[in-house]
Amino acid sequence: MNRQPAVFRARLAAAILVSAAGAPALPAQGGASHVLVVTALSGEPRFSVLFHAEAASIYDAARTRWGVADSSLIYLAEDPAQDPVRIRGRATRDGIASALGALARRSAPGDLVLVMLIGHGSGEGAESRLNLPGPDASAADFAAWLRPLEGRTVVFVNAASASGDFLPVLSAPGRIVITATRSAMERNETAFGEQFTKALTSEAGDADKDGRVTVLEAFTFARQEVARYYETRRQLATEHAQLGGDSAVARTIAFGTAPAPTDPRAAALFVERRALEAQVDQLRRRKGTMDSTAYERELERLLLEIASRTAAIHAAEGKKP
């Protein structure tokens, strides 16, 4: 059997994973970003403080650095009085349904929507739940609420305990699903949310130091930091984060705005890279209508072109590869 194509693809994937992280794409050209962050039942005062700190960090980053309009930024919490300036309403089942409905009406195909859940969970399968004041919200509920967002790129992050079963229920084209655990049986409190938030809202997650953090960069950073958290405490890890969805999207979609290079040659390459990123987004949207081999071949070509432009930009700016 000729294994050369398989070996080539494996090497290519490894190369893209390293180099394409430096080529984050915008949502479809001209697309806007929208954010819903939810802090659920805390159970203890220390969790209330921690959950709010994470949510407030995301809220502030979205408002000041990611360019999210106030009307597209919704923070729901267990106790709105905890922060009346940021928190728009109570994190109830009906409140979340209403917020996602509002973002569906506010957004358009090609936009980017981040949904971040912070709290505790329970249950299994489609009945896995985020624990809320009043009736809980299940994975099946979220699957129904996300349906009107078809055509948008949705990054859905459930950082709660026992969140693992959300992934198979919510997986869909154009959607990245991240959970703090790999199963509903991992029910202890999680450290993933704090580390994922740190990655998204600071320079810590920016592995290639290009001014933006891709979804894959944030996930990789958080998973590594969670592993270190348990190792330093000499404890058996009770959470194992997972990411599902289109890997090309996770490698390219990012939050924030990378500054345009000042070097004229780097600036020209930057424009070329943005155009290629838009082609990746357009290709991904045609995936369901294409032959799988043709799709993979064109995706490989575009990602290699993006990686080439990224390397050239770094060279022009005197950065190490």
Secondary structure as UniProt FT lines:
FT   HELIX           4..19
FT   HELIX           20..22
FT   TURN            29..30
FT   STRAND          33..39
FT   HELIX           45..64
FT   HELIX           70..72
FT   STRAND          73..77
FT   HELIX           80..82
FT   TURN            84..86
FT   STRAND          89..90
FT   HELIX           93..106
FT   TURN            109..110
FT   STRAND          112..118
FT   STRAND          121..122
FT   HELIX           125..127
FT   STRAND          129..130
FT   STRAND          137..138
FT   HELIX           139..146
FT   HELIX           147..149
FT   TURN            150..151
FT   STRAND          153..158
FT   TURN            161..162
FT   TURN            164..165
FT   HELIX           166..170
FT   TURN            173..174
FT   STRAND          175..179
FT   TURN            184..185
FT   HELIX           192..201
FT   HELIX           203..205
FT   TURN            207..208
FT   STRAND          213..214
FT   HELIX           215..232
FT   TURN            233..234
FT   STRAND          242..244
FT   HELIX           247..252
FT   STRAND          253..255
FT   HELIX           264..285
FT   HELIX           287..289
FT   HELIX           292..316
FT   TURN            317..318
//
